[in-house]
Amino acid sequence: MKPLGVGLAVALMLAALVPMAASAAPAGVTKEQREKGMAAAPGLVSAAGLDCQVADARMIGEGTDPKTKQKIQLYELVCTGNLGLLIQQSGAANPPTAFTCIQANEPRSDGKPNPVQCALPGNSDPKAGLTPYIAKANIVCAPDKVRALGESATQAVFELTCHEPNGGYVLQISNPPRLDKPVVASPCVAFSDTSTIKCTLTDRAAQLAVVDRLVAQSGKPCTVKDRAYIGTTTNGKTYFEVACQDGKGYILEQAVGGGFGRAVNCADADAIAGGCKLTDARASQTEQAGLYTTLAKKAGFPCEVSRYAPLPGSADTSNMEVVELACSNRPDGAVAMFGATASEPSFIYDCVNAELLGYRCSLSKAAAAYPKLTADLRALGKTSCVVSNARTVGVTADKHGYVEVGCSDGLPGYVIEYTLAPLTPKTPIVCAEAKGISGGCTLPGNVKKS
């Protein structure tokens, strides 16, 4: 990335060669300047490969490079729905060079105004041309201030402060600016004070306040010890890590609009960019497994949790934590739905019945739950069947679930009817009488051979 002043050196030299009113008020733009600018604009746009539907143009001035003796011309273009530009043509054989009006209007390195600035009415607010690039970057930002950070042969970089309290962004677009090229926005908090690129329009406290605000919105008990930016996805979601004074930590998701998305405990965050780095995730996982052990026992499932996997919730479980459990003291695992508070009920589903709710166990096999299904039949008075196979049939509108089971003796099995919250066996239905339940029994041994 080269400093902006280098990129405009030739333009400034031209201004010295041709002492015209380049930064004059719009009233100072003459009819002749506009006519020459509009006549040259199509060729300039084509030669420079610009994404510009020209709405207005002017020729600022011309001169001769004292070293190369080449003729130099400078133009200003107003582009509909895009950034305003200064175009410099140095010699007929060379492609034109484009600079945005934001870059041109930046002060010189000595703090003095650039003598060459955009002056056409359509470029009176240069930052307005960034609006479509901001939208393409999937961020919400009404820019209050914009600062050009520099450019390379292919990229231009800007700092934005926004009307929204989001700490500001660094926006990377193509050079010359084209809306059909990639646009990347990164929050200012991602850049340290020692970075080559850094934000100065917002201080560090304002940048980090974004993380603190997300913590407050998450409802997690966390006195912030440290913060880190993780990254931004292509769909505009941004992720931060926060470490708390009590040793816990979270990965925080910021939604596209800048609001709170979700908070993931570091113990469960391995799938997000490799997990937490500011906290000891292994210690968090051990602590979390202990908590799930306690909650499972309280819910009537004595399980020494050895592994667990958070599962997505649904409309019916919006106030619950859904997690698959594997146990060190028993072969069968379960899917647990823990209430958000101690006063709210929790529910446990074996790895067969869990499929009625759309969850499939991956930490333990469904067959490990067959003894539990055998016990359910015995509780309903069917003592001769030792379950050797099972499949979920479906759930009715009134939340009754049906599971078909096969028996180890090869005799026809049953369809067990369950109520689901809590999971309770209700009725055993012999396969011969279960034809009206989603087509009846289909497991081997439950279907009569023709």
C-alpha positions, 0 to 999 in steps of 0.5 A: 500500500503506497501513501496517497501523496505519491499517487497524486504527485503527478496531478499536483505537478500538473496543478503547478504547471497550469495555475487554473482554478482547480479547486474553485467553487462550481460557479467557476467551472466554465462552459468550455471546460464542461464541453471539453470534459464531456467530449473526452469522457467516453474515451477516458472511461473506455481507456481506463476501464472505469465503471462510470456512467458519466453524468457531468465532466470538466477538463481541469487543465493541461500542461507538459511534463518537464522531464518526459515532455509528454502532454498532461491533461486532467479531468473530473468526472461525475459518475451516476451511482458511483464515486466521483473521479479525477482522471489524468492522461499523461501522453496519448500512448499511456492509459489514463490514471484515475483517483477518487474525489475522496482521495483528491480532496484529502489534505497534503502530507504537510496539512495544506489543501490539495490544489487539485480537488473535485468541484462539480456539483455532482461531486460535492459530497464525495463520500456519497459515492461509497454507498453502493460499495458499503451495501455490497460489503454487507454492513450497515453504515451511513458514513459521517466521515471518510478518510483515504488510507492509500491505494495500490495498483489494484485496491483503494482503502478508506476509513469510515465512521458511521452514524451508527455506533459500530466503531467504524470500518476499513473499506477495501474496493478495487482501484479504479473503483468498480462495483463488479469487483470484490468489496471487503469491510473490516471493523476498525477494532480488527486493526491495532494501533501499530498496524500499517493500516489503522483507524484514526477517526475513532479512538480505541475505546469507541472501537472496543465499545462494540464488543462490550455492547454485544456482551451486555446484549448477550445477557452473559455474566461477564466482566470483560478482561480481553477482546479480539476480532475474529473475522467477518463472513461473506454474508456480513456477520462479524465474530469477536472473542471475549475473555471474562475476568472469571476465566470463562469466555465467549465467541460473539456473533454480530448480526448484519445490522450491527446488533447482537446475534448470539453468544457461544461458550468457548467450550462449544466454539471449536467449529467457529474459526478454530475456537477460542484463543483468549481462554482455556477452552479445554478447561471450559469444556471440562467445567461445562461437562460437569454442569451437564452431568448435574443437569442431566441427573436432576432431569432423571438421567444419571449420566457422567457426561464424557462428551457433548455436542450443542444442537440447534434449537427450534421454535418449540425450544427457543428458551432451552439449551439443546445438547447431545450427551455421551456418558462414561458410566452407561452406553446409551446417550441422549438428547437433553433439552435443559430449561433456561432457568432452574425453575423451568423443566428439562427433558431427556430423549433417548437416541431413538425417540430423539429422532421424533424431534428431528435430532440424530445422535452422533456421539452414541449409537441409537441401538444402545437405547434398545434396553430402554425401549424394552423397559418401556414395553414392560412398563406397559405390560408387554414383557415378552419382547426384548427390543432388537430393532427400532425406527421412528414412525412420526409425530401427530399434530397433538404431539404424540410420537410413534416408534416401531420396535422389533423383538429378538425372538422374531415374533411380530413387534409393536408400535409404541405411542409416546407423549413427548414433553416429558417423554412417556410411553403411553400405549403399545400397539401390536403390529397387526393393529397398527396399519392405520399409523403411517402405513403400519409396521415395516421392520423385518419380522414385523411384516407377514410374508406373503 
